[in-house]
Amino acid sequence: MSNPNKDKGTAWESTVRDFLNRSLGLVDPTGRFLNPASADNVRRAAQEGARDVGDIHCYPFILECKDVKSPAVPTWIRQGLAEADHAGFPLSAVVHKRRNHGAGTGRVHFSVSTWTAIRNSLGMPVDDAVCLYGADYTARGTDTSRWYVTISLADFADLLSDIRGAQRVVR
């Protein structure tokens, strides 16, 4: 007998993966990879138990996907950071599904330190990043570990493309 919550989470992970692969032009109209061996392909990761490596690998990010009614963003961000470390990826984010909205409006949350690393890798001042990617800042109390930055999944696809482009220039 299947677990409905697990099925819901798996469906959201697959939706995020498919949305990013389409947005990045990595698949044909039927959803097949243009280059199945490409490291740029966005893939769902196998579950690893206690040393989980995140739900989706889209280098340089590990994505932790959440399809729940009540958000716990700071906790999720800490989980994503640990999973990125387990997988050996430099960055992590959490993708939270918005009820009754399309995939592109999903909310992608970053720790402030991750957001700063992203901006620095792109050589982008705060104001430019906010305008370009529609970033919203959430500050909860004086504990900075509970602060985070949010963009849409559609904007994240653009951000991911920009980061990958910047990395290719550096190589």
VOTIRO-270329 format. One record per residue: residue number from 1; residue in one letter; x, y, z of N, C-alpha, C, O, CB in turn. Coordinates in steps of 0.2 Angstrom, whole numbers, plus 2048, in hexadecimal, padded with zeros to 3 digits. Glycine has a CB too. Layout:
N
<node NUM; 'a'; <X; Y; Z>; <X; Y; Z>; <X; Y; Z>; <X; Y; Z>; <X; Y; Z>>
...
// end
This chain:
171
<node 1; 'm'; <804; 7FA; 800>; <800; 800; 800>; <804; 806; 800>; <809; 807; 804>; <7FB; 800; 806>>
<node 2; 's'; <803; 80B; 7FC>; <807; 811; 7FB>; <806; 816; 800>; <800; 816; 803>; <807; 814; 7F4>>
<node 3; 'n'; <80A; 81A; 802>; <80A; 820; 807>; <808; 826; 803>; <80C; 828; 7FF>; <810; 821; 80B>>
<node 4; 'p'; <802; 829; 804>; <7FF; 82F; 800>; <804; 835; 801>; <805; 838; 7FC>; <7F8; 830; 802>>
<node 5; 'n'; <807; 836; 807>; <80B; 83C; 807>; <812; 83B; 804>; <814; 83F; 801>; <80D; 83D; 80F>>
<node 6; 'k'; <814; 835; 804>; <81A; 833; 800>; <819; 834; 7F8>; <81D; 837; 7F5>; <81D; 82C; 801>>
<node 7; 'd'; <813; 831; 7F6>; <811; 832; 7EF>; <811; 839; 7ED>; <813; 83B; 7E8>; <80B; 82E; 7EE>>
<node 8; 'k'; <80E; 83D; 7F1>; <80D; 845; 7F0>; <814; 848; 7F0>; <815; 84C; 7EB>; <809; 848; 7F6>>
<node 9; 'g'; <819; 846; 7F4>; <81F; 849; 7F4>; <823; 847; 7EE>; <827; 84B; 7EB>; <823; 847; 7FA>>
<node 10; 't'; <823; 840; 7EC>; <826; 83E; 7E6>; <823; 841; 7E0>; <827; 843; 7DB>; <825; 836; 7E5>>
<node 11; 'a'; <81D; 843; 7DF>; <81A; 846; 7DA>; <81D; 84D; 7D9>; <81E; 84F; 7D4>; <812; 846; 7DA>>
<node 12; 'w'; <81D; 851; 7DF>; <820; 857; 7DF>; <827; 857; 7DD>; <829; 85C; 7D9>; <81F; 85B; 7E6>>
<node 13; 'e'; <82B; 853; 7DF>; <832; 852; 7DD>; <833; 851; 7D5>; <837; 855; 7D2>; <836; 84C; 7E1>>
<node 14; 's'; <82E; 84D; 7D3>; <82E; 84C; 7CB>; <82C; 852; 7C8>; <82F; 853; 7C2>; <82A; 846; 7CA>>
<node 15; 't'; <827; 855; 7CA>; <825; 85B; 7C7>; <82B; 861; 7C7>; <82C; 864; 7C2>; <81F; 85E; 7CA>>
<node 16; 'v'; <82E; 862; 7CC>; <834; 866; 7CD>; <839; 864; 7C8>; <83C; 869; 7C4>; <837; 867; 7D4>>
<node 17; 'r'; <83B; 85E; 7C8>; <840; 85C; 7C3>; <83E; 85D; 7BC>; <842; 860; 7B8>; <841; 854; 7C4>>
<node 18; 'd'; <838; 85B; 7BA>; <836; 85C; 7B3>; <836; 863; 7B1>; <837; 865; 7AC>; <82F; 859; 7B2>>
<node 19; 'f'; <833; 868; 7B6>; <833; 86F; 7B5>; <83A; 872; 7B3>; <83B; 875; 7AE>; <82F; 872; 7BA>>
<node 20; 'l'; <83F; 870; 7B7>; <845; 873; 7B6>; <849; 870; 7B0>; <84C; 874; 7AC>; <84A; 871; 7BC>>
<node 21; 'n'; <848; 869; 7AF>; <84B; 867; 7A8>; <848; 86A; 7A2>; <84B; 86C; 79E>; <84A; 85F; 7A8>>
<node 22; 'r'; <841; 86B; 7A2>; <83E; 86F; 79D>; <840; 876; 79C>; <842; 879; 797>; <836; 86F; 79D>>
<node 23; 's'; <840; 87A; 7A2>; <842; 881; 7A2>; <84A; 882; 7A0>; <84B; 887; 79D>; <842; 883; 7A9>>
<node 24; 'l'; <84E; 87D; 7A2>; <855; 87D; 7A0>; <856; 87B; 799>; <85C; 87B; 796>; <859; 87A; 7A5>>
<node 25; 'g'; <851; 878; 795>; <852; 876; 78E>; <856; 86F; 78E>; <85A; 86E; 789>; <855; 87B; 78A>>
<node 26; 'l'; <855; 86B; 793>; <859; 865; 794>; <856; 85F; 791>; <858; 859; 790>; <85B; 863; 79B>>
<node 27; 'v'; <84F; 860; 78F>; <84B; 85A; 78D>; <848; 85C; 786>; <847; 862; 785>; <846; 858; 792>>
<node 28; 'd'; <845; 857; 783>; <842; 858; 77D>; <83A; 859; 77F>; <839; 858; 784>; <842; 852; 777>>
<node 29; 'p'; <836; 85A; 77A>; <82F; 85B; 77B>; <82B; 855; 77F>; <826; 856; 782>; <82B; 85D; 775>>
<node 30; 't'; <82E; 84F; 77E>; <82B; 84A; 781>; <82E; 849; 788>; <82C; 844; 78C>; <82C; 843; 77D>>
<node 31; 'g'; <833; 84D; 78A>; <836; 84C; 791>; <83C; 848; 791>; <83F; 846; 797>; <831; 849; 796>>
<node 32; 'r'; <83F; 845; 78C>; <845; 841; 78C>; <84B; 846; 78B>; <84B; 84B; 788>; <845; 83D; 785>>
<node 33; 'f'; <850; 844; 78F>; <856; 848; 78F>; <859; 849; 789>; <85A; 844; 785>; <85B; 845; 794>>
<node 34; 'l'; <85B; 84F; 787>; <85F; 850; 781>; <866; 84C; 781>; <868; 849; 77C>; <860; 857; 77F>>
<node 35; 'n'; <869; 84C; 787>; <86F; 849; 788>; <86F; 845; 78E>; <870; 848; 794>; <875; 84E; 788>>
<node 36; 'p'; <86D; 83F; 78E>; <86C; 83B; 794>; <872; 83B; 799>; <871; 83A; 79F>; <86A; 834; 793>>
<node 37; 'a'; <878; 83C; 796>; <87E; 83C; 79B>; <880; 842; 79D>; <885; 843; 7A1>; <883; 838; 797>>
<node 38; 's'; <87C; 848; 79C>; <87F; 84E; 79E>; <87E; 84F; 7A5>; <879; 84D; 7A9>; <87A; 854; 79A>>
<node 39; 'a'; <883; 852; 7A8>; <883; 854; 7B0>; <87E; 859; 7B1>; <87D; 85B; 7B7>; <88A; 856; 7B2>>
<node 40; 'd'; <87C; 85D; 7AC>; <877; 863; 7AD>; <870; 860; 7AE>; <86C; 864; 7B0>; <878; 867; 7A7>>
<node 41; 'n'; <86F; 85A; 7AC>; <868; 857; 7AD>; <866; 858; 7B4>; <86A; 856; 7B9>; <867; 850; 7AA>>
<node 42; 'v'; <860; 85A; 7B5>; <85D; 85A; 7BC>; <85A; 853; 7BE>; <856; 850; 7BA>; <857; 85F; 7BD>>
<node 43; 'r'; <85C; 850; 7C3>; <85A; 849; 7C5>; <857; 848; 7CC>; <85A; 84C; 7D0>; <85F; 844; 7C3>>
<node 44; 'r'; <852; 844; 7CD>; <850; 842; 7D4>; <856; 83D; 7D6>; <858; 839; 7D3>; <849; 83F; 7D4>>
<node 45; 'a'; <857; 83E; 7DD>; <85C; 83A; 7E0>; <859; 834; 7E3>; <854; 834; 7E6>; <861; 83E; 7E5>>
<node 46; 'a'; <85D; 82F; 7E4>; <85B; 829; 7E8>; <85B; 82A; 7EF>; <860; 82E; 7F1>; <85F; 822; 7E6>>
<node 47; 'q'; <856; 828; 7F3>; <856; 829; 7FA>; <85C; 826; 7FD>; <85D; 820; 7FC>; <850; 828; 7FD>>
<node 48; 'e'; <85F; 829; 802>; <865; 826; 805>; <864; 825; 80D>; <869; 824; 810>; <86B; 82B; 804>>
<node 49; 'g'; <85E; 826; 80F>; <85D; 825; 817>; <860; 82A; 81B>; <85F; 830; 819>; <860; 81E; 819>>
<node 50; 'a'; <864; 829; 820>; <866; 82E; 825>; <86B; 833; 821>; <86C; 838; 824>; <86A; 82A; 82A>>
<node 51; 'r'; <86F; 831; 81C>; <873; 835; 819>; <870; 837; 812>; <873; 836; 80D>; <87A; 832; 818>>
<node 52; 'd'; <86A; 839; 812>; <866; 83B; 80C>; <86A; 840; 808>; <86E; 845; 80B>; <85F; 83E; 80E>>
<node 53; 'v'; <86A; 840; 802>; <86D; 845; 7FD>; <869; 849; 7FA>; <86A; 84C; 7F4>; <871; 841; 7F9>>
<node 54; 'g'; <863; 84B; 7FC>; <85E; 84F; 7F9>; <859; 84C; 7F4>; <85A; 846; 7F3>; <862; 855; 7F6>>
<node 55; 'd'; <854; 850; 7F2>; <84F; 84D; 7EE>; <851; 84D; 7E7>; <850; 849; 7E3>; <849; 850; 7EF>>
<node 56; 'i'; <854; 853; 7E5>; <856; 855; 7DE>; <85D; 857; 7DE>; <85F; 85B; 7E1>; <851; 85A; 7DB>>
<node 57; 'h'; <860; 855; 7D9>; <867; 857; 7D7>; <867; 85B; 7D1>; <865; 859; 7CC>; <86C; 851; 7D7>>
<node 58; 'c'; <869; 862; 7D2>; <869; 866; 7CC>; <870; 86A; 7CD>; <86F; 870; 7D0>; <863; 86A; 7CA>>
<node 59; 'y'; <875; 868; 7CC>; <87C; 86B; 7CD>; <87C; 872; 7CC>; <87A; 874; 7C6>; <881; 867; 7CA>>
<node 60; 'p'; <87E; 876; 7D0>; <881; 875; 7D7>; <87C; 875; 7DD>; <87F; 875; 7E3>; <886; 87B; 7D8>>
<node 61; 'f'; <876; 873; 7DC>; <871; 873; 7E1>; <86F; 86C; 7E3>; <86E; 868; 7DE>; <86B; 878; 7DF>>
<node 62; 'i'; <86D; 86B; 7E9>; <869; 866; 7EB>; <862; 869; 7ED>; <862; 86E; 7F0>; <86C; 862; 7F2>>
<node 63; 'l'; <85D; 866; 7EB>; <856; 869; 7EC>; <853; 864; 7F1>; <852; 85E; 7F0>; <852; 86A; 7E6>>
<node 64; 'e'; <850; 867; 7F6>; <84B; 863; 7FA>; <844; 866; 7F9>; <843; 86B; 7F9>; <84D; 864; 802>>
<node 65; 'c'; <840; 861; 7F7>; <839; 863; 7F4>; <834; 861; 7FA>; <834; 85C; 7FD>; <837; 85F; 7EE>>
<node 66; 'k'; <830; 866; 7FB>; <82A; 865; 800>; <824; 867; 7FD>; <822; 86C; 7FA>; <82C; 86A; 806>>
<node 67; 'd'; <81F; 862; 7FE>; <818; 863; 7FC>; <814; 862; 802>; <811; 85D; 804>; <816; 85E; 7F6>>
<node 68; 'v'; <814; 867; 807>; <810; 867; 80D>; <80C; 86E; 80E>; <80E; 873; 80B>; <815; 866; 813>>
<node 69; 'k'; <807; 86D; 812>; <803; 873; 813>; <806; 878; 817>; <806; 87E; 816>; <7FC; 871; 816>>
<node 70; 's'; <80A; 876; 81D>; <80D; 87B; 822>; <814; 87B; 821>; <818; 876; 822>; <80B; 878; 829>>
<node 71; 'p'; <817; 881; 81F>; <81E; 881; 81D>; <822; 881; 824>; <820; 884; 829>; <820; 887; 819>>
<node 72; 'a'; <828; 87F; 823>; <82D; 87F; 829>; <834; 880; 826>; <839; 87D; 826>; <82D; 878; 82D>>
<node 73; 'v'; <834; 886; 822>; <83A; 888; 81E>; <840; 888; 821>; <845; 885; 81E>; <838; 88F; 81B>>
<node 74; 'p'; <841; 88B; 827>; <848; 88A; 82A>; <84B; 883; 82B>; <850; 882; 82A>; <848; 88E; 831>>
<node 75; 't'; <846; 87F; 82E>; <848; 878; 82F>; <849; 875; 828>; <84E; 871; 828>; <842; 874; 832>>
<node 76; 'w'; <846; 876; 823>; <847; 873; 81C>; <84E; 875; 81A>; <851; 871; 817>; <841; 875; 818>>
<node 77; 'i'; <84F; 87C; 81B>; <856; 87E; 818>; <85B; 87B; 81C>; <860; 879; 818>; <856; 886; 819>>
<node 78; 'r'; <85B; 87A; 822>; <860; 876; 826>; <861; 86F; 823>; <866; 86C; 822>; <85F; 876; 82D>>
<node 79; 'q'; <85B; 86C; 822>; <85B; 865; 81F>; <85F; 865; 818>; <863; 861; 817>; <854; 862; 81E>>
<node 80; 'g'; <85D; 86A; 814>; <860; 86A; 80D>; <867; 86B; 80D>; <86B; 869; 809>; <85D; 870; 809>>
<node 81; 'l'; <86A; 870; 812>; <871; 871; 813>; <875; 86A; 815>; <87A; 869; 812>; <872; 876; 818>>
<node 82; 'a'; <872; 867; 819>; <875; 860; 81B>; <875; 85B; 815>; <87A; 858; 814>; <871; 85D; 821>>
<node 83; 'e'; <870; 85B; 812>; <86F; 856; 80C>; <874; 858; 806>; <877; 854; 803>; <868; 856; 809>>
<node 84; 'a'; <875; 85F; 805>; <87A; 861; 800>; <881; 85F; 803>; <885; 85D; 7FE>; <87A; 869; 7FF>>
<node 85; 'd'; <882; 860; 809>; <889; 85E; 80C>; <88A; 856; 80B>; <88F; 854; 808>; <889; 85F; 813>>
<node 86; 'h'; <885; 852; 80C>; <885; 84B; 80B>; <886; 849; 804>; <88A; 844; 802>; <87E; 847; 80D>>
<node 87; 'a'; <883; 84D; 7FF>; <884; 84B; 7F8>; <88A; 84F; 7F5>; <88C; 84D; 7EF>; <87E; 84E; 7F4>>
<node 88; 'g'; <88E; 853; 7F9>; <893; 856; 7F6>; <892; 85C; 7F1>; <896; 85E; 7ED>; <898; 851; 7F2>>
<node 89; 'f'; <88C; 85F; 7F2>; <88A; 865; 7EE>; <88B; 86B; 7F2>; <88A; 86B; 7F8>; <882; 864; 7EB>>
<node 90; 'p'; <88D; 871; 7EE>; <88E; 877; 7F2>; <888; 87B; 7F4>; <889; 87F; 7F9>; <892; 87B; 7ED>>
<node 91; 'l'; <882; 87A; 7F1>; <87D; 87E; 7F2>; <876; 87A; 7F4>; <876; 874; 7F1>; <87B; 883; 7ED>>
<node 92; 's'; <872; 87D; 7F7>; <86B; 879; 7F8>; <866; 87E; 7F8>; <867; 884; 7FA>; <86B; 875; 7FF>>
<node 93; 'a'; <860; 87C; 7F7>; <859; 880; 7F7>; <854; 87B; 7F9>; <854; 875; 7F8>; <858; 884; 7F1>>
<node 94; 'v'; <84E; 87E; 7FB>; <848; 87A; 7FC>; <843; 87D; 7F7>; <842; 883; 7F6>; <846; 87B; 804>>
<node 95; 'v'; <83F; 878; 7F4>; <83A; 87A; 7F0>; <833; 878; 7F3>; <832; 872; 7F4>; <83B; 877; 7E9>>
<node 96; 'h'; <82F; 87D; 7F5>; <829; 87C; 7F8>; <823; 87D; 7F3>; <822; 882; 7F0>; <828; 880; 7FE>>
<node 97; 'k'; <81F; 878; 7F2>; <819; 878; 7EE>; <814; 87D; 7F0>; <812; 87D; 7F6>; <816; 871; 7ED>>
<node 98; 'r'; <811; 881; 7EC>; <80C; 886; 7ED>; <805; 882; 7EB>; <805; 880; 7E5>; <80C; 88D; 7E9>>
<node 99; 'r'; <801; 882; 7EF>; <7FA; 87F; 7EE>; <7F6; 882; 7E9>; <7F6; 888; 7E8>; <7F6; 87F; 7F5>>
<node 100; 'n'; <7F4; 87E; 7E4>; <7EF; 881; 7DF>; <7F3; 885; 7DA>; <7F0; 88A; 7D7>; <7E9; 884; 7E2>>
<node 101; 'h'; <7F9; 884; 7D9>; <7FD; 889; 7D4>; <802; 884; 7D0>; <803; 87E; 7D2>; <802; 88E; 7D8>>
<node 102; 'g'; <804; 886; 7CB>; <809; 883; 7C6>; <810; 882; 7C9>; <811; 885; 7CE>; <809; 886; 7C0>>
<node 103; 'a'; <814; 87E; 7C6>; <81A; 87C; 7C9>; <81F; 882; 7C9>; <822; 883; 7CE>; <81E; 877; 7C5>>
<node 104; 'g'; <81E; 887; 7C4>; <823; 88C; 7C4>; <822; 891; 7CA>; <826; 895; 7CB>; <821; 890; 7BE>>
<node 105; 't'; <81C; 891; 7CD>; <81B; 895; 7D3>; <81D; 892; 7D9>; <81C; 895; 7DF>; <814; 897; 7D3>>
<node 106; 'g'; <820; 88C; 7D9>; <822; 889; 7DF>; <827; 88E; 7E2>; <82B; 892; 7DF>; <826; 882; 7DE>>
<node 107; 'r'; <828; 88D; 7E9>; <82C; 892; 7ED>; <833; 88F; 7EE>; <833; 889; 7F1>; <829; 894; 7F3>>
<node 108; 'v'; <839; 892; 7EC>; <83F; 88F; 7ED>; <842; 894; 7F3>; <843; 89A; 7F2>; <844; 88F; 7E6>>
<node 109; 'h'; <844; 890; 7F8>; <847; 894; 7FE>; <84F; 892; 7FF>; <851; 88C; 7FE>; <843; 892; 804>>
<node 110; 'f'; <852; 897; 800>; <85A; 897; 801>; <85B; 89A; 808>; <858; 89E; 80B>; <85E; 89A; 7FC>>
<node 111; 's'; <861; 897; 80B>; <863; 89A; 811>; <866; 8A1; 80F>; <868; 8A2; 809>; <869; 896; 815>>
<node 112; 'v'; <867; 8A6; 813>; <86A; 8AC; 811>; <871; 8AB; 80F>; <874; 8AE; 80A>; <86A; 8B1; 817>>
<node 113; 's'; <875; 8A6; 812>; <87C; 8A5; 810>; <87C; 8A2; 809>; <881; 8A4; 805>; <87F; 8A1; 815>>
<node 114; 't'; <877; 89E; 808>; <877; 89B; 801>; <876; 8A0; 7FC>; <879; 8A0; 7F6>; <872; 895; 800>>
<node 115; 'w'; <871; 8A4; 7FD>; <86F; 8AA; 7F9>; <875; 8AE; 7F7>; <876; 8B1; 7F2>; <869; 8AE; 7FB>>
<node 116; 't'; <879; 8B0; 7FD>; <87F; 8B4; 7FC>; <884; 8B1; 7F8>; <887; 8B4; 7F3>; <882; 8B6; 803>>
<node 117; 'a'; <885; 8AA; 7F9>; <88A; 8A6; 7F4>; <888; 8A7; 7ED>; <88C; 8A7; 7E9>; <88A; 89F; 7F7>>
<node 118; 'i'; <881; 8A6; 7EC>; <87E; 8A6; 7E5>; <880; 8AD; 7E2>; <883; 8AD; 7DC>; <877; 8A5; 7E5>>
<node 119; 'r'; <87E; 8B2; 7E5>; <87F; 8B9; 7E3>; <887; 8BA; 7E2>; <888; 8BD; 7DC>; <87C; 8BE; 7E8>>
<node 120; 'n'; <88B; 8B8; 7E6>; <892; 8B9; 7E5>; <895; 8B5; 7DF>; <899; 8B8; 7DC>; <896; 8B7; 7EC>>
<node 121; 's'; <892; 8AF; 7DE>; <895; 8AB; 7D8>; <892; 8AF; 7D2>; <896; 8AE; 7CD>; <892; 8A4; 7D9>>
<node 122; 'l'; <88D; 8B2; 7D2>; <88B; 8B6; 7CC>; <88D; 8BD; 7CC>; <88C; 8C1; 7C7>; <883; 8B6; 7CC>>
<node 123; 'g'; <891; 8BF; 7D1>; <893; 8C6; 7D1>; <88E; 8CB; 7D1>; <88E; 8D0; 7CE>; <898; 8C7; 7CB>>
<node 124; 'm'; <888; 8CA; 7D5>; <882; 8CE; 7D5>; <881; 8D1; 7DB>; <881; 8CE; 7E1>; <87D; 8C9; 7D3>>
<node 125; 'p'; <880; 8D8; 7DB>; <87E; 8DB; 7E2>; <877; 8D9; 7E4>; <873; 8D6; 7E0>; <87E; 8E3; 7E1>>
<node 126; 'v'; <875; 8DA; 7EA>; <86F; 8D8; 7ED>; <869; 8DB; 7E9>; <864; 8D7; 7E7>; <86E; 8DA; 7F4>>
<node 127; 'd'; <869; 8E1; 7E7>; <863; 8E4; 7E4>; <862; 8E1; 7DD>; <85C; 8E0; 7DB>; <864; 8EC; 7E3>>
<node 128; 'd'; <868; 8E0; 7D9>; <867; 8DD; 7D3>; <864; 8D6; 7D3>; <860; 8D4; 7CF>; <86E; 8DC; 7CF>>
<node 129; 'a'; <866; 8D2; 7D8>; <864; 8CB; 7D9>; <85C; 8CB; 7DB>; <858; 8C7; 7D8>; <868; 8C7; 7DE>>
<node 130; 'v'; <85A; 8D0; 7DF>; <853; 8D0; 7E1>; <84F; 8D2; 7DB>; <84A; 8CF; 7DA>; <852; 8D6; 7E6>>
<node 131; 'c'; <851; 8D6; 7D7>; <84D; 8D8; 7D1>; <84D; 8D3; 7CC>; <848; 8D1; 7C9>; <850; 8DF; 7CE>>
<node 132; 'l'; <853; 8D0; 7CA>; <853; 8CB; 7C5>; <850; 8C4; 7C7>; <84C; 8C1; 7C3>; <85B; 8C9; 7C4>>
<node 133; 'y'; <850; 8C2; 7CD>; <84D; 8BC; 7CF>; <847; 8BC; 7D4>; <844; 8B7; 7D6>; <852; 8B7; 7D3>>
<node 134; 'g'; <845; 8C2; 7D5>; <83F; 8C3; 7D9>; <83F; 8C1; 7E0>; <83B; 8BE; 7E3>; <839; 8C0; 7D6>>
<node 135; 'a'; <845; 8C2; 7E3>; <846; 8BF; 7EA>; <843; 8C3; 7EF>; <842; 8C9; 7EF>; <84E; 8BF; 7EB>>
<node 136; 'd'; <840; 8BF; 7F4>; <83D; 8C2; 7FA>; <841; 8BF; 800>; <843; 8B9; 800>; <835; 8BF; 7FB>>
<node 137; 'y'; <842; 8C4; 805>; <846; 8C2; 80B>; <841; 8C1; 811>; <83C; 8C5; 812>; <84B; 8C7; 80C>>
<node 138; 't'; <842; 8BC; 815>; <83E; 8BB; 81B>; <843; 8BA; 821>; <848; 8B6; 821>; <83A; 8B4; 81A>>
<node 139; 'a'; <842; 8BF; 825>; <846; 8BF; 82B>; <841; 8BE; 831>; <83D; 8C1; 833>; <84A; 8C6; 82C>>
<node 140; 'r'; <843; 8B8; 835>; <83F; 8B6; 83A>; <843; 8B7; 841>; <847; 8B3; 842>; <83C; 8AF; 83A>>
<node 141; 'g'; <841; 8BD; 844>; <845; 8BE; 84B>; <84C; 8C0; 84A>; <84E; 8C1; 844>; <844; 8B8; 84F>>
<node 142; 't'; <850; 8BF; 84F>; <857; 8C1; 84F>; <85B; 8BB; 84D>; <861; 8BC; 84C>; <859; 8C4; 855>>
<node 143; 'd'; <859; 8B5; 84D>; <85D; 8AF; 84B>; <85D; 8AE; 844>; <859; 8AC; 840>; <859; 8A8; 84E>>
<node 144; 't'; <863; 8B0; 841>; <864; 8B1; 83A>; <864; 8AA; 837>; <863; 8AA; 831>; <86B; 8B4; 839>>
<node 145; 's'; <864; 8A4; 83A>; <864; 89E; 837>; <85D; 89C; 835>; <85B; 898; 831>; <866; 898; 83C>>
<node 146; 'r'; <858; 8A1; 837>; <851; 8A0; 835>; <84F; 8A5; 82F>; <849; 8A5; 82D>; <84C; 8A1; 83B>>
<node 147; 'w'; <854; 8A9; 82D>; <853; 8AD; 827>; <854; 8AA; 821>; <858; 8A5; 820>; <857; 8B3; 828>>
<node 148; 'y'; <850; 8AB; 81C>; <851; 8A8; 815>; <84E; 8AD; 810>; <84B; 8B2; 811>; <84D; 8A2; 815>>
<node 149; 'v'; <850; 8AA; 80A>; <84E; 8AE; 803>; <84A; 8A9; 7FF>; <84B; 8A3; 7FF>; <855; 8B0; 800>>
<node 150; 't'; <845; 8AC; 7FC>; <840; 8A8; 7F8>; <840; 8AB; 7F1>; <83F; 8B1; 7F0>; <83A; 8A8; 7FB>>
<node 151; 'i'; <840; 8A6; 7EC>; <83E; 8A8; 7E5>; <839; 8A3; 7E2>; <838; 89E; 7E5>; <845; 8A9; 7E1>>
<node 152; 's'; <837; 8A4; 7DC>; <832; 89F; 7D9>; <837; 89A; 7D6>; <83C; 89B; 7D4>; <82D; 8A2; 7D4>>
<node 153; 'l'; <833; 894; 7D5>; <837; 88F; 7D1>; <839; 891; 7CA>; <83E; 88F; 7C7>; <833; 888; 7D1>>
<node 154; 'a'; <835; 895; 7C7>; <836; 897; 7C0>; <83C; 89C; 7C0>; <841; 89B; 7BC>; <830; 89B; 7BD>>
<node 155; 'd'; <83D; 8A0; 7C5>; <843; 8A4; 7C6>; <849; 8A0; 7C8>; <84E; 8A2; 7C6>; <841; 8AA; 7CC>>
<node 156; 'f'; <848; 89B; 7CC>; <84D; 896; 7CE>; <850; 893; 7C7>; <856; 893; 7C7>; <84B; 891; 7D3>>
<node 157; 'a'; <84C; 891; 7C2>; <84E; 88F; 7BC>; <853; 893; 7B9>; <858; 892; 7B6>; <848; 88D; 7B8>>
<node 158; 'd'; <851; 89A; 7B9>; <855; 89F; 7B6>; <85C; 8A0; 7B9>; <861; 8A0; 7B7>; <852; 8A6; 7B5>>
<node 159; 'l'; <85B; 8A0; 7C0>; <861; 8A0; 7C4>; <866; 89B; 7C3>; <86C; 89C; 7C3>; <85F; 8A1; 7CC>>
<node 160; 'l'; <863; 895; 7C3>; <867; 88F; 7C2>; <86B; 88F; 7BB>; <871; 88D; 7BB>; <863; 888; 7C2>>
<node 161; 's'; <867; 891; 7B6>; <86A; 892; 7AF>; <870; 897; 7B0>; <875; 896; 7AD>; <865; 894; 7AA>>
<node 162; 'd'; <86F; 89D; 7B3>; <874; 8A2; 7B4>; <87A; 8A0; 7B8>; <880; 8A1; 7B6>; <871; 8A8; 7B7>>
<node 163; 'i'; <879; 89C; 7BD>; <87F; 899; 7C1>; <883; 894; 7BD>; <889; 894; 7BD>; <87C; 896; 7C7>>
<node 164; 'r'; <87F; 890; 7B9>; <883; 88B; 7B5>; <887; 88F; 7B0>; <88C; 88D; 7AE>; <87E; 886; 7B2>>
<node 165; 'g'; <884; 894; 7AD>; <887; 898; 7A8>; <88D; 89B; 7AA>; <893; 89B; 7A7>; <883; 89D; 7A5>>
<node 166; 'a'; <88D; 89E; 7B0>; <893; 8A1; 7B4>; <898; 89C; 7B5>; <89E; 89E; 7B5>; <891; 8A5; 7BA>>
<node 167; 'q'; <896; 896; 7B7>; <89B; 891; 7B9>; <89F; 88F; 7B2>; <8A5; 88D; 7B3>; <898; 88B; 7BC>>
<node 168; 'r'; <89B; 88E; 7AD>; <89F; 88C; 7A7>; <8A4; 892; 7A4>; <8A9; 890; 7A2>; <899; 88B; 7A1>>
<node 169; 'v'; <8A2; 898; 7A6>; <8A7; 89D; 7A4>; <8AD; 89D; 7A8>; <8B3; 89E; 7A5>; <8A4; 8A4; 7A5>>
<node 170; 'v'; <8AD; 89B; 7AE>; <8B2; 89B; 7B3>; <8B7; 895; 7B1>; <8BD; 895; 7B2>; <8B0; 89A; 7BA>>
<node 171; 'r'; <8B4; 88F; 7AF>; <8B8; 889; 7AD>; <8BD; 88A; 7A8>; <8C1; 886; 7A6>; <8B4; 883; 7AB>>
// end
